[in-house]
């Protein structure tokens, strides 16, 4: 009686269990392919390809731009090189023009200074050639006639102005010669120096036993730092080989400096074997004279003439160095300085000779060949020989006494 209802409930429980198991299995298994009736979405793949194409196009554009930039950079570098060449050429031309300007200015300054001889003063209606030195006689006469308001024919002007020209304009011949001598500037030859790309000379500059390490700076606000013949730049430094003060038979390197002494330049000479020793004076010649006296005292003989030649020993009077100093900024403000005309040496001019380099007080090789140095050497030999003879005589007497 109870079997029927039990058999009816059992199939329903088993069917529900199988359905649940199938549902769980379907949820756990992933979908391998599209379900029936479902469309495939291909947009991510298409978008990826489009992005790759865009990046390729951008890469190609960047390559083209970099190539163009490289070509532009090369062209700009070429233009920079050409511009530098133009600048160096312009600097050389400027230097040449400045040099010519200084030369012509020196000529004009020489003509502007009055001569030492007195000339007649200008009277009304007449012109003194000293007052207008660059005008010729015809220009003077024409200017004089126009000033007085003379309106006549050429023949009448010639007749009237001729006696005036003979009275007032024609100076004596000797005055013309003296004027020509005073107007003619001093011309010196300078050696061509190696220079850098900007046209500045390369230091140090060597001239035999003289070596210039620095030119220095020109002092323009104090008149004692220049004279008629020389300019004394502060910071000038040079070295020269000469006889040692303690032993003139040996060489020694001397360092020459120009420093600021407030009231004027201070010149110093110091030997390299004794840097603590400094010979200083307010003039270069006094400083050089002190050194020469020390050499003569050490030799106990006047091996060299005691006459100071400081500008030559320091080297700032050398034509090439003087040309460099004269071309430094501030040289035009040195009112007392007399400008010198320099010309660059050429092979057809022959060998350049500087007279100071053949002086015994400047050059060590010339000093050793000088008569005073040779006489001092002979005196030392004679004194040593006499000393040896005296020693021999003394020894002979001692031996005789011992034998007796």
Order of alpha helices (4+ residues) and beta strands (2+ residues): alpha-alpha-alpha-alpha-alpha-beta-beta-beta-beta-beta-beta-beta-alpha-alpha-alpha-beta-alpha-alpha
